C-alpha cells in the first residue's frame, strides 16, 4: 500500500542533511559511531524502499518445482528480507538516539578511554 504524500514530506536526503546540520551543532559529527550509524540508516532506508516496491509489484508467494514437477508454494523471500532490514533499522535508530542523548553527558563521569576516543576525544 503506497504511503500518502503531503506537501510537508521531505525527501530522505533532506532529512539526512537536517540531521547532519543538527549533529554538527551538537558536535556529533566527530563521533565515528554516529557517522557510521547514520550511513547505515540511509542504506537501510533505501533498501527498504526498493524491497517495498518489489513486494508491492509482485506476489506474496512464489512457486518452485523441485521433484516430479510438483509445485511448492512458499512465502516471497523479499518479505523476510524486508522484515529483517526493518528490525535492523529500528536498532540503528535506537543506537543513534542513545548517542544523541548521551553525548552531552559529563565526560569526567566516564573515564573509559575507548568511549573517549569514540566520542572524538584525544587518544591516549
Secondary structure, 3 states (H helix, E strand, C coil): CCCCCCCCCCCHHHHHHHHHHHHHHHCHHHCHHHHHHHHHHHHHHHHHHHHHHHHHHCCCEEEEECCCCCEEEEECHHHHHHHHHHHHHHHHHHHHHHHHHHHCCCHHHCCCHHHHHHCCCCCC
